[in-house]
Amino acid sequence: MKKDLVKIIEDALKTLGIEKPTHIEIEIPQNESFGDMATPVAMILAATLKKPPKKIAEELVNAIKDKSVFEKIDIAGPGFINFTFSKKYIYSEIKKLMKDKSKFLREDIGKGKRVQIEFISANPTGPLHLGHGRGAATGAALSNLLEAAGYKVDREYYINDAGKQVRILGLSVFARYQQLLGRDYPFPEEGYRGGYIEEIARVLIKEEGEKYLKRAFDEVSDFFTDYSYKRMLSSIDSDLKDFGIAFDTWQSEKELYKKGDVEKALDDLKNRGLIYEKDGAAWFKSTAFGDDKDRVIIKQDGEYTYFTSDIAYHRQKVEKKYDEIIDIWGADHHGYITRVKAVIEAIGYPKEKLKILLVQMVTLLRGRKPVQMSKRAGKFITLREVIDEVGTDTTKFIFLTRRPDSHLEFDLEAAKAQSSENPVFYVQYANARINSIFAHAREKGIDTDMLYNADLKLLSVHEELRIIRKLLTYPMIFEGAVNAHEPHRITFYLQELSGMFHPYYNKYRVITEKSEQSRARLALCEAIRIVLQDGLEILGISIPEKM
């Protein structure tokens, strides 16, 4: 629909002798009564043509030679042109959708461009919480979305396995290990206190017995740190697999130091004159690239800052020659954006090719009341606890019902309801209902093959035409979601489509005494099912045959 409309507008501009803009913007009006699609092209041309946009809009509409594609064309407000497509046109388009769904639904926008998406990258010092889960759902859905649009996507998890935090994890497990074996040993003040620390210590006792009892932590710190974070990382990996999330690569921070990547990155910046000494510390000249202040990379005691390995990590990304790099971070990392973009620009990569998406935390409720702390994690509810209670699909879908940078309330009771309160149930149930309709049709001996050949003109009631028009906007929703890197747009769309189908199903019988009408309505159901399944696949949600 969009391509056809753009071509019609281009031809009309050519007829008028007007040079077309670089990009002809087409929108889906928020109010259905305004039509199927709209364009502000007259307003965009007003400054160039030095004419009122309404006058340009009138001339443009008059220049459209074949208006049979449209039921009506309206000029609204300061010069918007609203188009409502004819029934004949939308019937022909829905037929195309059913005949070649992949070609109709998905545009090859990426054309093989390489994208790396780094997401979650939670410190392996505790279980995944709901914020991590939301980041996981966002990263996985975005990866699927871009792949569906023709990009080559690499999914990466960055393991923060170097530095102070993992050492504190090792010390926390060491303290619990000593205490469980009866030694009076103080627990570190800044240690991790969740029940998972005791779990790791008990497993270690089972495997090693009293081998490390009464030893000093400094003697065995490497072992305890390494053992503890690897156990934690294994637990994170297990949770992610159960959540349907997989990565192409797991990049270790420790490996960046071991392989000399950190030193190489610093040498590179030194050679570019971007590192200087001040007050006994080494500084990166990030203000030269838009940061509000320069950043310390080596402290006075010779220790590297967290930012130093980030420099090496992003330099490594650039060296892999991706066309685009996407980092998905927790909202608490907002302050890091300018400094990382400064690094990207400093090493010669266009900073606009680095896109950073922020994910807000999640408030967990039960019947509108806040949920208490987790027994296992101590300070927060873990992703695993929520998955176990409401399931993977529901958890993932709810995470994707809002923009990732907006606050999300997750109500466990609503998530378990088998009703419209539970958004994923509502969408999956639409697909299952359609499967049931088709099973009933086959029992009645109705031919369900090649439904695109059905007499679609029999789809004439308001609800049917409304659904068809909604289905035909899916390619635009898909394109918009890809270009904006916003998979939640697919979620919104699926909810809206399901919200149209269920009332239609309740009001009208699909299988009637009239076989041609039945085939036409089955064709509509088949088109709905095609689009629902495409969207659910992108979001990483299962598609149950029946419910």
N, C-alpha and C positions, 0 to 999 in steps of 0.2 A: 504493500500500500504506500509506504513512504517513498520508495523509489519511483513509483508511478506518479505520485503527486509532485515530487521534485522535478521530474521530466516535464510534466504539464506546465509547471510554473516557469521553468527554463524556456520552454517553447513560446509561452506567452510574452516573456521579457524580450525574446528574440524578435517576435512580431512587432513589438513596440520600439525596437532598436535600442533597448536598454542593456547595457553590459551587466551580466548577472554578478551578484556578490560571490566572493570566494566560497562562502558556505550559506546555503539556504536552510534556515532553521525551520524545523517542523516539530510541533508540539502536540501532545494529547491533552485536550482541554480537561480541566478538573471536573467541570460540570458537563455531564453527558448531553444536556439540552443544547450546548453550544456546537455540537457536531462531533465528528470522528477525529478530525485533525485540524490544526490551525497553523498559520504562519504569520510572523511579524515582519515579513520581507519588505512590505511597503514602508514601514517605519524606519527600517534600516537604510532604505534607499532615499528617504526624504532629504537628508543633508546633502547628498550628492546631486540629486535632481532639483533641489531647491523648490520643492512642491509640498503641499500638505499631504501627509501619508494617506488620508482618506481618499483624496483625489487619485493618488497613485494606485491604491487598492481598487478603485472603481475601474480605472483604465486596464489594470491587469486582469480583473475578472471578465471584462468585456472582450479581452484579447484571447481568452481561452476558446479554442475553436470547437472542440468536442466536449460538450457539457453532459453527454449521456452517462458518463462515469459517475456523475453526482446526482443526488436527490435534490440538494440545494446548496447554494453558496451564499454565505452572509458576510457582510462587513460590520464589524463590531468595534465599539470604543473608539480609540484614536486612529484605528487603521488595521486592526487584526482582520485576517480573512479566515473564516471558519468554513470547513468543508464537511458535508455529510454525503457519504458515498451511496450510490443507488443499490437497490436490492440485487439487481442483476449482477453488478460488479462484486458485491460481497459474496454472493453464491459462487461465482467463478473463483474467487480467492480462497474460499474455504475448501473448495474442491482441490486446488493446488496444494493446500496444507496436507490434505489426506493422501494425495498421490505421491508427494515427495517431501516428507516431513523434515528431513535433515537440511535440505536445500532451502526450504521455506522458513524454518524457525531460526537457524543459526547463520549469521554472517561471518565470513572469514575476515575478521578485522585484524587479527595479529599477523597473518601471512608469514608464520614461522619465526617471528621475532622471539628472542630468548629473554625470559624473565626469571629472576630469582625471588622467591618469597620466603623470608625468614620470619617464623612466628613461634609463639609460646616462649621458647628459650628461658624457661623458668629455672632459677637456681636449683641445683639438685640437693637442696638442704631441707626439703620437706615435701609433702604431697601436693599435688595440683589443687588449687582452690578454684572457685567459680569464675574469677577473673581470667585465670589461665584457660579455663574451659571455653569461655566466650571468645578469647583470642584464638583458640584452637578451631572452633567452629567457623570463625570469620576467615582465618587463613586457609583452611581446607576448602571452604566454599568459593573463596576468591580464586584459589588455584584451579578448581574444577571449572569455574566460569571462564577464566582466561584460556584454559585448554580447549574448552568448547568453542571459543572464538578464534582458534587457530594459532595461539601462542604456544611456544615450548616452555614449560614451566618446571623449574627445579625448586623443590620444597626443602628447606633447611632448618635444623634446630641447632642453635648455638649453645654449647654446654659451658656454663661458667664454673669450671672445675679447678680454677686457680685462685689463689688469694685467701683473704682472711675468713670469708664466710664458710668455705668448705673445711677449713681448719677448725673453726668453732663447732661444726657438725661432728668432726672426728673427736674433738674433746668432749662433747656432750655424750656421745656413745661410750667413750672411754669411761666417763664418770659413772654412767648407769651400769656399765659392765662391772666396775669395781664394787658398786653398791649392791648389785644383785648377788655378788659372790661374798657379801658380808663385810666388805672393807668400808670403814668410815672415811668416805672420800667426798669432799665438797663439790657440789654441782656448780659449774661456772655461772657467774652472774648473768652474762649475756648469752648463755647457752640456749639451745632449742629444747623446749619442755613438752612438746607433744608426745602422745603415747607411742608414736612411731619410733621414737628414740629407744624406748624400752624394747620394742619389737625387734629392732636391729641388734640390740645388745643380747637379747635372749637367743637369737639365731646364732650369734657369734659364740656364745657359751656352748651351745649344742655342737657347733663345729670344732671349736678349739679348746673347750674346757677352761681350766684355770691357767692356761699358758701365759697370760699377760697380767695375772693378778700381782699386785704389789710392785708393778713396774712404774717407773716415772713416765709421764706422758711424752716428754721430749724424746725418750728412747724409742718409743713406738708410734710417734705421731704420724709418720708417713703411712704406716700400715693402717691405722685406725681411720685416717682421713680418706685414704684410697678405698678401703673396704666400705666405709659408710656411704660415701657419695655414689659408689657403684651400685650398692644395694638400693639406694634411693632412686638412682637413674633407671634401674631395672623396674622398680615399682611405677615410675612415671611412664615408662615405655609400655608397660602392661595396661595401665589405665588408658593410654592413648589408643592402643590397639583395640581395646573394648569400646572405645568411643568412635572407632572407625577412622582414625587419623594415622597416616603413614608419612614418613619422610624419605626423601631420596638420599640426603646426607645428614650426618650428625657431626658438627664441627666442634672440636675440643679447644677451649681457650689455652689449656696447658700445652697442647701441641703447637700452638702459635709461638710459644716461648721456646719449646724444645727444638723446633725446626729452624729457629732463627728468624722467623717472620717479623717478630716485634723489632728486632735490631735492624732488619732491612728497612722496615717502614720508617724508623727514626733516622736512619742514615739518609734515606730518600728526602725526608723533610729538611734535614741539615743541609744537604746539597742544594736545596732550593732556597736556603737562607731563611727558613721558617721556624727554626728552633734557636732560642737564645738562653743564656744563663742569667739568673737574677736571684739574689738572696739565697744563694747556695742550692737553688733548684733549677730544673730545666723546664722551659715554657714553650708551648706551641703558639705561634702568632695567629691565633684564630680571628682576631679583630680585623685582620686584613681581608677576611672573607665574610664579614657581616655579623660576627659574634659580638656580644656586648662586652666581653673581656677575654684576655688571653688565658689559656688553660695550662695548669701544671701537669707535666707528664712524668717527671722524675722528682720525687720529693727530696728534701734536704738530707734525709737519712739514706738516700740512694734507692729507695723502694719505688717501684712503678705505681702509678695511680690506676684506677679502673679504666680510665679513659685511654690509657696507652694501648692496651690490648684491643680496644675498640678501633683505634686507628689502624692497627695491623689487620684486623678482621675486615674492615671495610676496604682497605687497600687490596686485600686478597679478592674481594668481590669484584672490584674494578678490573683486576688483572684477568678475570675469567671472561671479560668482554660481554657482559650481559647488556641487552638493549635497555633494560629497566631493572632497577633494584627496588624491592618493596620490603620495608621493615614494619612489622606489626608489634607495637609496644603497649604496655600498660600506661594508662593516663598519667601515672605518677612520674613517668619519664619525659614529660613534656619539655622540661628544661634542657634536655639533651639534644633536641632537634637542631638548633642552630650550630652547635659545636660539631655535630656529626656531618651536617651539610658543609661546614667549613672544611672538614677533612676531605670530603669528596671533591670539593672544588680545588683544594690545595694540591691534590695529586692528579689534577687534569681531567676530571670527569665532570660533565655538566651537572650541576647540583639539582636541576629540575628533573633529572632522570632517577633521582633517589626520591621515592615517595614513602612517607612515614604515616602509618595509620595508627591512631590511638584508640585503645579499648578501655572503656570505663568499667569500674567494678560493678558487681551485681548484689542487690539486696535480696536476701532469701526470706520469704514469708511462708507462713502456714495459716491459711484462713485469714489473711491480711495482717497477721501478727508476726513480728520478727522472730526468726528461728534462733535458738540458743546456740552456744559454741559447740564445736565438734569434740567428741570424746577422744578421737584419734589425733587430730591436729592441734587441739587446744584452743588456738585463737580464731579459727575459721572453720567453716563447713567445707569439706573436701568435694572435689568433682566426683570422686568415686561414690561417695555417700548419696549424692543426688542421682547419679546414673542408676545405682542399685534400687532407688525408690521409685523413680518415674520412667526410667528407660532411656536408652541412647537417643532415639529419634526425637522424643519429646524435648529432652534437654537441649539437643542441638538446634531444633527448630525454634524454640523459645529464645535462645541466644541470638537467633537471626531475625527476630521480629522487630528489632530497632536498629537504628544506625549504631555502629560500634562505639562512637564517641559520645553517645547519649546514655544517661542513667537507665538501668533496667531493673525492674522489680520482677522477681520470679516467685510465683505463689505455687507451692507444692500441691495444694488441694485442687486448684484450678488445672494444674498440669496433669493430674490423674483423672480428671472428669472425662467421661466419654460423651462429650457434647461440644457445642460451639465454643464453650469456655476454653477448651483445649484446642489450640489452633492446628496442631499437627494431626490430631484425630479427625478434625473437620475436613482437612485436605485429603488425608489417606482414605477416609471413609467415602469421599466422592469417587475416588478411583475404584474402591471395592464395590460400591453400589453399581457403577457402570459395568464392572465384570459380572455382577449378578444379573443385570439386565440382559447382557449378551448370552449368558447361560440359559436364561428363560426364553430368549428369542430362538436359540437353537433347539430347545425342547419343543417349541411350537412349530418347528420346521421352517423358520424364516431364514432366508439367505442372508448371511452377514458378510459375505465377500464383496470386494470392490464397491464399498458403500459410497465412494465418490461418484458413482454412476447413478445414485438414487435421485429422485426428483426433488431437488433441494428447494424448489419454489413452494413446496408444501410446508416448509418451515416459515410460517407467516405470522404467528402470534408475537406480541411485543416481547415476551421473555426470550423467545428463540432468537429473534433478530438482535436483541441486546447481547445475548451470549456470543453470537457469531461476531459481532463488532468487537467484543472484548477479546475473543480469541485472535482476531486479526491484528491486535495491537501488540501481541507478545513479541514479535521480532524487534519492535521499537524499544520495548521494556528491556529485552536482552541486550540490545546495542547500548542503551543508556547505562545499564548496570555495568557492562564491560568498560565503557569509556570513563565512568566515574569511579570504578573499582568498588562498587557497592552491591554485593550479593543480596543484601536485605531487600532490594527492589523486587527480586524474584519472589521472595517470601510474601511481600505485600500483595503481589499480583496473584499468587496461588490462593491466598485467602479470599481475595475479592472474587476470583473465578468460582471457587467453591461456594462462596456466599450467594452467587447467582444460580448455580446448579441445584443445590439442595431444595430451595423453594420451588424451582421449576419441576423437579422430580415429584415433589409433594402435591403439586397442582395438576400436572398432566400425566396421563399414562403414555409411556413410550411405546409399549406393545399394544396396539389397538386391533380392532377387527379389520381395519383397512391396511392391507399389506404394504402399499406404497408409502403411506404415511408412517408406518412403523419403520420402514427402511430409512426414510428421511430423518426421523428422530434418532434412529440408531447411528446414522452418519454424524449427527450433531454430537451424540455421546462419544462416538469414536474420536472426533476432533478434540473434545474436552479431555479425554483420556490421554491422547498424544501429548497435549500441552502440559497437563498435570505431571505426567511421567518425566518429561524433559526437565521441568523445573525441579522436581524432587531429586532427580539424578544429579543436577548441578549442586544442589544444597547438601548432597551426601546423605539423603534420607531414604530409608527403605521404602519399597512400593509393595505392600502386602496385597496378595490376590483377593483375600476376603478378610472380613473383620467381624 
